[in-house]
């Protein structure tokens, strides 16, 4: 829904809230008439849809009106959208739409739709409705998006938790999560291998911290699964399931993400060994090819290093800060480019370049040691296995003519 449509719907909801009871709707229905559900949409094909989506549905059982409230609206036409995105300052909005309109969109896209009706008292349902209407106002609808801790699902989770008096947070924080931020990201992005590799390379130690179920509920499918296990007070001293019923409204027609993250260690280790072997062999048999291969690697290493430095120092993408891959890929690589082209004609590296090579090999050793130390958080074994043979091959080839 565009912003004009969203504002018209908001205006209609607010007007309905002021009308007499004869015109009852979600906006002014008594809490006893409100049915609250979590609606979960499966992952889509586009990269920003790979994590899935969800919404809170409020249904007036008297009038039959049903409205979906979600927190996943962004505007490509927003001023400086791409710059803000690069800097980690993404602005998202809350939105509302008739449930049928939303469902039709996801059915046409082939994405699954699951509705979980939640056990809420009349007071809780009314309080949730009032909060969502307040949150929908233009002055309250915007928020600063974060992939992992403040996204369209955590906002839904927090709204439900607020209405339930904090029971969700209490229950979910007591459980261990199943995967880390990195594992979930790699798993869900595996359908786009190059983007998956870029994201894995750019994630720092923040993405490898152990998670509890509350934190891992940044994903719609995880929140959906966790709600099935939550028990709440039924008002008579007994516990009842939070999810009263669950209904699959539309099956998934797209390729589903794998249940576990792919192991990147063997593929990247083989790629590193192959590239290192090509560098060594071409150094002797095909000097021009050696120079081209080495140039591609050094340019990539330098550019990746600049990007990682930028993410750490100039953006609010805290999941990319303090990335140990900076020891493997950094701007030192640019200093080796002239020597690489001279070495194909038999010229030896200067003592300065010898020092640069030694410094880079030392950085690789530090990266390995950091990874082996107890308590190490960042899981970057695949990139260690890729980069080490490449740097060793380049170091050997650049110093081959040293006397």
ZAFI-724134 format. One line per 10 residues: number of its first residue (from 1); their letters; for each residue x, y, z of C-alpha. Coordinates in Angstrom, 3 decimals. Layout:
<atoms>
NUM = a = X,Y,Z  ...
</atoms>
This chain:
<atoms>
1 = xxxxxxxxxx = 0.000,0.000,0.000  1.349,3.460,-0.839  1.592,6.238,1.711  -1.552,7.988,0.455  -3.560,4.782,0.822  -2.086,4.218,4.251  -3.061,7.696,5.439  -6.601,7.289,4.083  -6.968,3.994,5.951  -5.665,5.595,9.131
11 = xxxxxxxxxx = -8.135,8.450,8.746  -10.975,5.986,8.210  -10.018,3.984,11.295  -9.825,7.085,13.463  -13.184,8.338,12.176  -14.787,4.975,12.825  -13.494,5.107,16.377  -15.559,8.273,16.891  -18.780,6.943,15.378  -21.585,5.537,17.547
21 = xxxxxxxxxx = -21.646,1.803,18.335  -24.074,1.118,15.476  -21.100,1.474,13.147  -18.854,-0.848,15.154  -15.528,-1.820,13.599  -12.045,-2.827,14.683  -11.387,0.778,15.691  -14.189,0.971,18.262  -15.331,-2.592,18.915  -15.405,-3.729,22.547
31 = xxxxxxxxxx = -12.436,-5.889,23.499  -14.671,-8.921,23.872  -15.408,-8.728,20.132  -11.784,-8.474,19.048  -9.992,-11.568,17.803  -6.183,-11.237,17.789  -3.979,-13.297,15.460  -0.377,-13.413,14.349  -0.204,-13.764,10.568  3.120,-15.088,9.246
41 = xxxxxxxxxx = 4.188,-14.889,5.611  6.874,-17.190,4.255  10.094,-16.001,2.572  9.846,-14.483,-0.908  12.135,-14.574,-3.920  13.605,-11.050,-3.750  16.555,-10.614,-1.416  14.725,-8.263,0.964  11.888,-10.812,1.210  14.119,-13.752,2.156
51 = xxxxxxxxxx = 13.575,-13.278,5.903  9.786,-13.491,5.597  7.243,-11.108,7.084  4.396,-10.992,9.588  1.551,-8.852,10.898  -0.926,-8.573,13.734  -4.493,-9.142,12.596  -7.382,-7.637,14.561  -10.789,-8.971,13.601  -14.134,-7.624,14.825
61 = xxxxxxxxxx = -16.229,-10.762,15.233  -19.458,-8.713,15.117  -18.899,-6.822,11.861  -16.393,-9.230,10.308  -13.922,-6.423,9.587  -10.278,-7.548,9.775  -7.223,-5.283,9.632  -3.569,-6.288,9.398  -1.026,-4.100,11.191  2.614,-4.505,10.146
71 = xxxxxxxxxx = 5.911,-2.668,10.493  7.524,-3.400,7.138  6.986,-0.297,4.975  9.932,1.516,3.402  10.026,4.050,0.591  12.650,3.879,-2.183  11.729,7.440,-3.164  12.634,8.794,0.262  15.281,11.528,0.076  18.796,10.044,0.365
81 = xxxxxxxxxx = 17.336,6.532,0.720  20.410,4.744,-0.672  22.824,6.919,1.301  20.903,6.324,4.511  20.769,2.607,3.751  24.561,2.517,3.259  25.089,4.395,6.524  22.783,2.053,8.422  20.098,4.668,9.004  17.076,3.006,7.488
91 = xxxxxxxxxx = 13.675,4.526,8.116  10.699,2.192,8.207  7.011,2.797,8.845  4.124,1.006,10.427  1.248,0.254,8.058  -2.301,-1.107,8.132  -4.428,-2.707,5.443  -7.537,-4.900,5.176  -6.518,-8.502,5.793  -7.937,-9.700,2.502
101 = xxxxxxxxxx = -5.857,-7.205,0.527  -2.651,-8.367,2.185  -3.524,-12.033,1.782  -4.232,-11.646,-1.933  -0.796,-10.107,-2.471  1.043,-12.977,-0.760  -1.107,-15.658,-2.393  -0.249,-14.242,-5.830  3.438,-14.172,-4.877  3.330,-17.864,-3.929
111 = xxxxxxxxxx = 4.311,-17.218,-0.306  2.788,-19.187,2.552  0.309,-17.545,4.922  -0.309,-18.910,8.417  -2.718,-17.426,10.952  -2.335,-18.156,14.668  -5.262,-17.032,16.791  -4.017,-15.908,20.217  -5.670,-16.289,23.591  -6.106,-12.720,24.827
121 = xxxxxxxxxx = -8.574,-11.329,27.308  -10.945,-8.553,26.281  -8.816,-6.005,28.135  -5.614,-7.219,26.480  -7.157,-7.159,23.008  -8.536,-3.646,23.538  -5.189,-2.428,24.886  -3.381,-3.915,21.877  -5.871,-2.255,19.488  -5.441,1.121,21.176
131 = xxxxxxxxxx = -1.661,0.849,21.047  -1.658,-0.106,17.371  -3.951,2.797,16.448  -1.701,5.163,18.402  1.358,3.705,16.712  -0.276,4.138,13.302  -0.495,7.911,13.618  1.922,9.700,11.253  3.926,11.173,14.114  4.399,7.720,15.702
141 = xxxxxxxxxx = 4.594,5.380,12.698  8.272,5.798,11.789  11.209,4.023,13.368  14.904,3.378,12.707  15.197,-0.116,11.319  17.821,-2.619,12.444  18.135,-6.033,10.784  18.359,-7.996,14.016  17.088,-6.033,17.011  14.487,-3.601,15.683
151 = xxxxxxxxxx = 12.738,-4.880,12.581  9.224,-5.601,11.361  9.039,-8.807,13.431  10.559,-7.540,16.683  8.042,-4.684,16.580  5.176,-7.172,16.213  6.677,-9.323,18.982  7.053,-6.329,21.295  3.500,-5.114,20.680  2.113,-8.543,21.576
161 = xxxxxxxxxx = 4.382,-8.754,24.611  3.241,-5.336,25.816  -0.412,-6.359,25.584  0.313,-9.635,27.414  2.062,-7.874,30.285  5.606,-9.005,29.433  4.913,-12.747,29.486  6.484,-13.342,26.060  9.800,-11.785,26.988  9.888,-13.698,30.264
171 = xxxxxxxxxx = 9.168,-17.049,28.631  11.400,-16.663,25.575  14.425,-15.275,27.390  14.443,-18.429,29.476  15.012,-20.564,26.358  18.112,-20.982,24.243  17.966,-20.034,20.605  18.696,-22.543,17.874  21.052,-20.491,15.665  23.106,-17.313,15.648
181 = xxxxxxxxxx = 22.379,-14.209,13.576  25.051,-15.332,11.100  23.655,-18.839,10.718  20.126,-17.592,10.156  21.330,-14.990,7.659  23.421,-17.455,5.656  20.623,-20.033,5.723  17.975,-17.647,4.448  20.202,-16.012,1.818  21.549,-19.307,0.442
191 = xxxxxxxxxx = 19.303,-18.996,-2.621  21.479,-16.025,-3.692  24.996,-17.494,-3.208  26.989,-14.363,-4.048  24.928,-12.190,-1.729  25.161,-14.887,0.947  28.979,-14.840,0.691  29.134,-11.034,0.785  26.972,-10.919,3.911  28.952,-13.663,5.636
201 = xxxxxxxxxx = 32.206,-11.866,4.832  30.864,-8.565,6.155  29.405,-9.809,9.441  31.583,-9.349,12.516  31.582,-11.006,15.949  28.221,-9.478,16.853  26.560,-11.937,14.474  28.040,-14.963,16.267  26.907,-14.265,19.821  24.744,-16.964,21.428
211 = xxxxxxxxxx = 21.058,-16.054,21.261  18.100,-16.806,23.437  14.687,-17.479,21.896  13.613,-13.866,22.457  16.530,-12.533,20.410  16.162,-15.165,17.701  12.518,-14.161,17.317  13.678,-11.376,15.032  12.591,-13.841,12.330  8.882,-14.360,11.565
221 = xxxxxxxxxx = 9.134,-18.149,11.325  10.990,-18.349,14.657  8.436,-16.139,16.413  5.676,-18.277,14.924  7.309,-21.459,16.239  8.062,-19.999,19.671  4.487,-18.843,20.246  3.325,-22.451,19.904  5.284,-23.310,23.063  4.157,-20.375,25.234
231 = xxxxxxxxxx = 1.695,-21.006,28.051  -0.177,-18.190,29.797  -2.477,-17.830,32.788  -6.099,-18.537,31.897  -7.369,-16.334,34.742  -8.232,-19.298,36.949  -4.766,-20.232,38.116  -4.132,-22.665,35.271  -1.933,-22.441,32.188  -3.304,-22.505,28.663
241 = xxxxxxxxxx = -1.590,-22.344,25.253  -1.166,-18.826,23.913  -1.968,-20.124,20.409  -5.605,-21.204,20.434  -5.656,-22.347,16.822  -3.375,-22.345,13.805  -4.513,-22.312,10.204  -2.517,-22.482,6.966  -4.370,-20.021,4.741  -2.149,-20.512,1.706
251 = xxxxxxxxxx = 0.639,-23.051,1.085  4.134,-22.111,-0.007  4.754,-22.424,-3.756  8.360,-21.201,-3.740  11.599,-23.010,-2.972  11.835,-23.170,0.810  15.065,-22.157,2.596  17.146,-25.049,3.975  16.583,-25.981,7.638  20.251,-25.346,8.497
261 = xxxxxxxxxx = 22.942,-22.959,7.324  25.235,-24.355,4.610  28.790,-25.127,5.730  31.028,-22.776,3.749  34.339,-24.128,5.000  34.989,-26.825,2.393  33.857,-24.784,-0.663  35.938,-21.749,0.313  38.934,-23.886,1.322  38.879,-25.586,-2.089
271 = xxxxxxxxxx = 38.479,-22.231,-3.840  41.475,-20.837,-1.917  43.653,-23.834,-2.705  42.692,-23.723,-6.386  43.474,-20.029,-6.675  46.785,-20.486,-4.833  47.746,-23.364,-7.151  46.916,-21.293,-10.225  49.049,-18.416,-8.917  52.021,-20.708,-8.305
281 = xxxxxxxxxx = 51.740,-22.536,-11.635  51.088,-19.455,-13.743  54.051,-17.704,-12.084  56.313,-20.113,-13.914  54.386,-21.010,-17.061  52.187,-18.004,-17.841  53.524,-14.702,-16.407  50.731,-12.567,-17.875  48.087,-14.858,-16.408  49.917,-14.774,-13.080
291 = xxxxxxxxxx = 49.820,-10.981,-13.091  46.103,-10.951,-13.913  45.206,-13.519,-11.232  47.302,-11.761,-8.624  45.848,-8.383,-9.569  42.287,-9.643,-9.243  42.993,-11.077,-5.801  44.867,-8.006,-4.517  42.249,-5.585,-5.842  39.470,-7.650,-4.265
301 = xxxxxxxxxx = 41.347,-7.908,-0.952  42.022,-4.166,-0.857  38.487,-3.172,-1.798  36.966,-5.586,0.723  39.267,-4.148,3.377  38.160,-0.596,2.565  34.523,-1.665,2.739  34.998,-3.397,6.106  36.808,-0.345,7.484  34.019,1.917,6.240
311 = xxxxxxxxxx = 31.329,-0.263,7.794  33.169,-0.199,11.115  34.108,3.464,11.305  31.514,5.381,9.266  28.228,3.493,9.636  25.859,2.270,12.330  25.875,-1.303,10.972  27.079,-2.613,14.338  26.784,-6.220,13.149  29.785,-5.463,10.882
321 = xxxxxxxxxx = 32.000,-3.759,13.466  35.342,-5.190,14.648  35.396,-7.705,11.805  38.420,-10.020,12.089  38.360,-10.486,8.322  40.142,-7.125,8.159  43.300,-9.031,9.061  42.866,-11.146,5.924  41.610,-8.504,3.499  42.856,-4.944,3.903
331 = xxxxxxxxxx = 44.268,-1.975,1.937  47.863,-3.266,2.344  47.052,-5.349,-0.741  47.118,-2.235,-2.938  50.810,-1.662,-2.108  51.726,-5.003,-3.664  50.217,-4.352,-7.091  53.239,-2.622,-8.746  55.612,-5.291,-7.441  53.322,-8.011,-8.757
341 = xxxxxxxxxx = 53.625,-6.714,-12.321  57.384,-6.216,-12.044  57.903,-9.698,-10.635  56.566,-11.368,-13.795  59.682,-10.026,-15.531  61.974,-11.368,-12.859  62.411,-8.217,-10.733  62.746,-8.793,-7.009  60.585,-7.117,-4.402  62.105,-4.152,-2.588
351 = xxxxxxxxxx = 62.860,-4.311,1.112  59.848,-2.107,1.743  57.600,-4.587,-0.065  59.276,-7.407,1.856  58.117,-5.624,4.989  54.578,-5.248,3.639  54.474,-8.964,2.804  55.774,-9.852,6.258  53.194,-7.573,7.868  50.362,-9.186,5.913
361 = xxxxxxxxxx = 51.536,-12.692,6.806  51.762,-11.598,10.440  48.173,-10.307,10.219  47.082,-13.713,8.895  48.842,-15.431,11.804  47.112,-13.115,14.259  43.756,-13.931,12.620  44.443,-17.645,13.065  45.544,-17.198,16.686  42.512,-15.066,17.480
371 = xxxxxxxxxx = 40.298,-17.762,16.122  42.019,-20.488,18.148  41.944,-18.599,21.447  39.315,-19.724,23.978  36.266,-17.492,24.025  36.611,-16.380,20.419  33.248,-15.209,19.123  33.589,-14.546,15.402  33.225,-17.652,13.270  35.224,-16.809,10.149
381 = xxxxxxxxxx = 36.868,-20.187,9.478  35.716,-20.257,5.824  37.526,-17.003,5.057  40.658,-18.106,6.912  40.724,-21.271,4.817  40.284,-19.246,1.639  42.743,-16.419,2.310  45.706,-18.272,3.870  46.772,-20.334,0.819  46.314,-17.316,-1.443
391 = xxxxxxxxxx = 48.546,-15.079,0.684  51.191,-17.786,1.021  51.251,-18.304,-2.759  51.524,-14.572,-3.415  54.244,-14.139,-0.780  56.276,-16.960,-2.326  55.866,-15.638,-5.864  56.712,-12.023,-4.990  59.898,-12.968,-3.127  60.979,-15.704,-5.525
401 = xxx = 63.879,-13.697,-6.977  65.176,-12.362,-3.675  68.880,-13.152,-3.267
</atoms>
